[in-house]
Amino acid sequence: MKPGRIQTTDQAVVFSSHIFLFYFLPIALVLYYLSPRALQHFMLTALSYVFYGWWSPWFTLLMLGSTVVDYWCGRQITAPGATERRRKTALWTSIAVNLGVLAVFKYTTFLVHTASGMSVWMGFGEIEAADFFYRIVLPLGISFYTFQSMSYSIDLYRGHARPAPNFITFACYVSLYPQLVAGPIVRYGSVAEQLHHRIHSWEKFVHGFTRFNFGFAKKILLANPMGAIADSCFGAGDGVLTTTTAWIGVTAYAFQIYLDFSAYSDMAIGLGRMLGFHFPENFNSPYKSKSITEFWRRWHISLSSFLRDYLYIPLGGNRRGVSRTYLNLMVVMVLGGLWHGAQWTFVVWGLIHGAMLAAERMLGKDSFYARLPGFIRVALTFVVVLITWVFFRSPTFEHAGRYLAAMFGFSGHSPAAGLLTAEIMRPYNLVCFVICAYAVWGMPRVAAILQPMTLSKAITGLLLLVAAVGMMFTQGFNPFIYFQF
């Protein structure tokens, strides 16, 4: 396991589990709708803490502490007659606390691991305290709720949002269980009015439930089978991968991570709609992109917009000259890579994306590449994304190097290569692969499919849910990939 990554267990409550489907969700909906309107935020907060604390109750204290700090900082920032010094002190307190929590739980192990490795390389031996830090467990979804909570203080300071009317409302915003663990990252200003007043209706509930069903089916029926193929390929030993199986494996991983994460977003948005909330869209068919620049307008939209508004623009954006613009793009993407995981392979993943963004900006809209047919640009962009996914998926540079060597025909083949090829080429896997390819390039996103909402689409969603539930019981524990971030 990568240093600093989450140690998920089968005790975690995930959307694609029978505990959530048959116990938590029905009970949560009944309690929410039976609660008086004045107590709905309190009930949602309590349910969200139960959902989050199911895996490890102690980590609810961490989320509560972060919530208390940011609520207090928000009160200081917006206090009548507050001086600029007081406002800035509160702002930087919020930023320091949230980034400090991330640093301790997500990056301490990474830094100690790196320092220990350098110590061994220099001949001083391994750092004795390293084993203690390796046991630090990364709380579920900490990168999401700390960013969300921190954005509240920043937006209040900038005047982009009004303060929460009370602590329970703010705690409800931070802890909302539909998007708590893996986003989308929701800014307070976008849901402030909904927290004050939202409409519940049968039509919205059915729409949300259908969106949830489509996402659930996407996760179980498509993402998980692709994950099995990717795991077989990325877990293969030396010489087992052929060029063909290496490309199939990384393509399967590309399908898996997109279908898995977009499925969570569909389910989160659907659950939010069932509770009267409208969460922002997080994906827009990213593998249809004709450039890496377009890819980041379509992939993990809530994170890319967060990095743009809270990092890229404050660094100067494109307002301080060409060279500074390229540097800003590189810095943002490297830090975006580190946000995904405390591992050098994530840094390289971000570095490559940053370099491609800078290169595309340098070439401009009138370059030779921009004049190529659209389908060629989509294919070339996808190949670049696949190469970067190798670093994202690999635990070490050595592993990534071996995998890339296999992709481009620079590795030998052992007799076991035929066994892996036979496993991957099973008819069931091939059918799933073709369906996923059609879902990625041939179909619109789920949000578009469900507009307008009709009875036939609701029935289709129910049938997909039944099929996915049946398949779920044949699979092992299958947490969403982005839970570890």
N, C-alpha and C positions, 0 to 999 in steps of 0.2 A: 504494500500500500504506500502511496506517496506520502512523504512527511507533511504533516499539517492538514491532511484530508480527513473528512468525517468518517467516523467508525460507525456506519449504519448497522442497525440490528433489526431483527424481525419484530422487535417490540415497538418500532416507530409506526405511527398511524399515517398511512399514505392514502391518497384518493383511490388508488388501485388495489385496495385491500378489502377483505370481507368485513373487517372491523369497522371501517369507515362507511362502507356501503349499507350494511345491514343493521348497524348499531348507532354509531355516532351521528351520521347525517340525519336519519329519521328523527332521533331524539332531539337533535339540535334544532331542526326545523319546527317541530311541535312546540318546544319550549320557547323559541323565538316568537312564533306567531300567537302563542297564548299569553305572552307577556304584554302588559300595558305599554303603550307607546313610550311613556316616560321611563320605563325600565328596559327598553329594548337594547340600548347601548350597553348597559350593565350586563345584560344576559349574553349579548354577543361577545363582550370582553371575557366573561367567565368561561364561556364555551371555547373561546380561542385559547385561553390559558390551559384548559383541560386538554385540548387538541395538541398544543405544543408540549405540554408537560408529560404527555403519555410516555414519551421516549425517555425523558430524564427530567423529573420535576424540579431539580435544582436549577436548571437553565431558565426556568420561568423567572427566577429571581434576577438573573442577568438582564433579561428583557425588561422586567419591571424597573430595575435600576436605571437602565438607559432611558426608559420612558419618563421616569420622574425627573431626571436631569434635564432632558430636552423640554419638558413642560415648564419647569422652573426657568430655564434659560429663555424660553419664549415669553414668559411673563415679564422678565427683566428687560427684554428687548422692546416690548410694546408698552411698558409701564408709562403712564402719563408723566411728562417732564423728565424722562430718562435722558441722561447726558450721553453724548456719543461714546465717551469712554466706557460708561456702564454698558451700553449696547454692544460695543465691540468685545468687552470682557465676557459677556454672556455668550456671544456668538462663538468666540474661540474656545470657551469652556465646552460648549456643545460639540464642536468639531474635535477637540482634543479627547474628550471622553469617548466618543464613538470610534474614532480612529484608534484610540488606545485599546479599547476592547477588542477591535479587530486585530491589532498588533499582537496582543497577548495570546489570544486563542488561535489565531490563524497563521501568524508569521514567526512566533517565537521558535517553534520547532524547526521551521525552515532556516532561520538564521543560525541556530545552534548546530543543525545538521551541516550547513555550509561551513561554519567555523571549524567544526570537528573534522570535516573532510580536508580542509586546508591544513589543519594541524597534522593530520596523518601524512599528507603529501609533503609537508616540510620536515617530516621525520620526528615530530614531537609526540606522536601517538594520539589516540582518540581522547576527546575531552570527557572526563569521568562523569560529569553531570549530565551528559547528553541523554542517557537512558531515562532520566527523570522527565526531561522535556519532551521526549518522544511519546510519553504516555498522555500528553495533553489531548483531550478530545475536543474536536471542533463542533460547537453547537449547530444544530440544524438551522439553515437559512440565515445565519448571523450576518452575512454580507448584504442580504436583502433588507432586513428590518433596521439595521444600523444606518444604511444609506437613506432609507425612507424617513426614519426619525430625525436624522441630521438635516435632511433637506427642509424640514419644517422650520428649524431655527434660521437657516439661510434665507428661505423665502420670506420669513417675517422681517428679517433685517433689511432685505431688499425692497420690502413693501409689496411683494407679489402675493401675499396671503394675509388673511386676518387671523388673529389668535383663536384657538379653540375656546369655546365658552366655559368649559370645565375639564377637570382631569379625566373623568370617565370617557368623555367624548374623544379626547386625544388618545387615551389608552386603547379605545376601540379602534381608532384609525391605525395605530401602530400594530395591533395584534390580530387584525381581521384574519381569521383562519383560511378563507378561500385563497388568499395570495400571500400568506405570511411566510411560507418556507421557500418559495421559488418564484415569487413575483406574479405578474408584472410589478415593477417598482411604481407605486402610486404616490404622487405628490399630494400634500394636504390640500392645496388650492384646488385641485381637480375634483375632490370629493367633499369639500367643506360644505357646500350647499346640500349635498345628498345626506351628509351627517345631520344637518339641521332639519331637512325635510326631504323625504323620498316617497315615491308612490309605489304601493304594492298592488299588483293586479294579477289576475289569473293568466292573462296573456303574457306578461313578463315572466311569470313563474314557468310556464310551459316552454317559452323560448329559452330561458336559462337552463332548464332541465334537459332540453334537447341538445343545447350546446355542450353541456356536461357529457351527455351520452356519446356524442360524436367524438369528443376528446378522449373519453374512456376507451372507446373502441380503437381509436388511433394508437393509443398507448399499448393495449393488450394485443391487438390483432396485427399491428404493423411494426411498431417500434421494438417490442420485445423479441420477435423472431429475427429482426435485423441485428439486434444486440447479440443474439446467440452466434450468428455468423461472424460478426466482428470479434467477439471474444475468442472464437476458435482460431481466427487468423492472427490476431495480435498476441495470442498466447502460444502460437506455434514455436517450436524450437528451431535451432539453426538448420538451414537447408530444407526445411519442410515447406516453406512458401515458394510457390512458383510465381512468375510474373503475373499470370492470370489471377491466381487466388489472392495475391497481394492487392491487386486493384479491386477485386470483388470485395475483399475484406474492408478496405478503407472506404469504399463506396457504401457498403452496408453500414459502417459506422456513421458516415455522413447522413444517411437516411435515418438511422437510429436517433442521433442527437437532435436532429431537427424535429422528427415526428414525436419524440419523447418530450422535448421541451415545449413544442407548440401544443401538444396534447395537454400538458399541465396548464398552459395558459388558457386553452379553451375551457378546461374544467374549472379553473379559477374564475374566469369571466362569467361562465355559466352559473356557478354557485353565487357569485356576486349579484347577478341578475335575479336569482331566486330570492335574494334578500333585499332587493330594491336598488342595488348599486350598479353603476355603469363604470367598469374599469377600462382603461385604455387598451387598445390592441397591441400585441407584442411581436407579431410576425406578419409578414406580407409576402409569402412565396419567395423566400430569399434565394433559392437556387435557380430562379428565373433571371437573376441579375446579370447584366451585361458588363459589369465592372465591380471591383472591390468597393469602390465608393458607393455604388448602388446597393451592394450587398449589405453594407452597414446602415443603409436607410430602411432595409427590410428585415434584418436579423436583430432579435433582442432589442426592439425599438426603444423600450423604456430605459434600458441601460445606456444605449448609444446616445439618446437625448440627454440623459443624466450627465454623462461624461462631457458632452458638448456644452451644456449650460453651466455646470459646476466646476469644470476643469479646463476645457479647451478655450472657452471665451475668457475666463479670468486670466489665463496665461497670455492672452493677447490675441488669440484666434488667428485671423489672417490680416490683422491691422498693423502689424509691426514689420512688414517686409516679407519677401519671399523666403529667405533662409529661416527666419523665425517661425514662419508658418509650417515649414517642413519639420522643424524641430518640435514644434507644439504637437503636430500629428503623431510623431514618433513617441513623444513622452506620454501622450494620452493613451495610445494603444499598448505601450509597454505596461503602464499602470493598469490598463484594462485587462491585460493578460494576468498580471499579479492578482487582480481582484478575483479572477476565476480560480486561482489556486497558488499556493506557496510552493512553487517548483520552477526551476530554471527552464524547463520545457515550455511552460506557459509564457514565460518572458519571451522566448524565441517565437512562439506563436503570435504574440502581440507585436513583436518587432517586425516580422514578415508582413503582417497586415498594415502596420504603420508605414513601412517602406513602400508597399504597393499604393497606399493612399497618396503618399508624397509623389511617387512616380507618375501616377495618373493625373495629379494636379499639375505636375511639371509638363507633361505632354500636352495637356489642354484638350479642348473639345474638337480641334481640327487635326488631330494626329492620324497617322495611318491606321492605328488600331480602331479609332472611333469610326472610321469609314468601312470597316469590315462588316459583312452581313451579321445581323443580330444573332442568329443561331450559333455562329462561330464564336462570337464574343461570349455568349452564355456558356458554351463548352469550355473555352479557355479559362474563364473566371472560375468555373466549377473545378477544373484541374488544379488551379492555384489553391482553392479552398481545400481540396482533398489533401494536397501536400502539407498544408498547415494543420489539418486535422491529425496527421500522423504525429506531430509534436504534441498536440493537445491530448491525444489518447495514450501516448507512450510514457512509461514511468521514468525513463532515463534517456539521455542522448544516445547511449550505446544501442538501446532498443530501437529508437527512432532511426538511427543510422542503418541498422540491419534491415528494418522494414523498408526504408526508402531504396536500399540497395536491391532488395527483392523486387520492388515495383519497377525498377529500371533495368532489370536483368543482370545485376552484378553479384548474384549469389548462386552458390551451387545447390543442387537438389539431392536430398537423401531419399531412400526408398519410401520413407513415411510420407513424402509429398503426395503420392498417389492416394493415400488414405484420406488426407485432408481434402484433396480435390473431390474425391467420391462423396465425402460427407457434405461438402458445400453444394455440390451439384445435384443433390437429391431433388426430386420433382417438387416437393412441398416448398423447399427453400427457393427454388427458381420461380415458382408461382408468386410467392410473397415478394420476391425481389422485383418482379415485373409490376405487381400491383403498387408497390411503393414508388417505383419510378413514375408510374402514371399519376399517383397521388401528388408527387412532387412537381412534375412538369405539365401534366395534362389537366389537372383539376384546379378550380379556384380555391381560395382559402375557405375554411369552414364558415367564417363570418359572412362571406359573400353567398355561400350556398344557402344559408338560412335566412336570406333576405329576398323576398318576404317570407315570413313564417307561415307555413301551411299545415293542414292536418296530415297530409301524406308525409311531410318531412318529420313531423312529430312521431308518426308511426314508424318511419324508417329508423329514427333515433332509438326507439324502444326495442326494435328488432336487433339493432347493433348492440345495445346494452345486454340483451339476453345472450347473444352469441359471445360477446366479450366476457361476460360473467362465467359462462361455461368454460371458455378457454383459460380464464384466470385460475381456476382450480386445478388445471394441469401444469401450471407454471409455479416455480418457486417464488420466494420473496423478490419483488422487483421494484425497488425504489426508483424514483425519477433521478436522472443523471444530475440535474442541477441542485439536488438536495445537498450535495457535497460542497457547494459553493456558498 
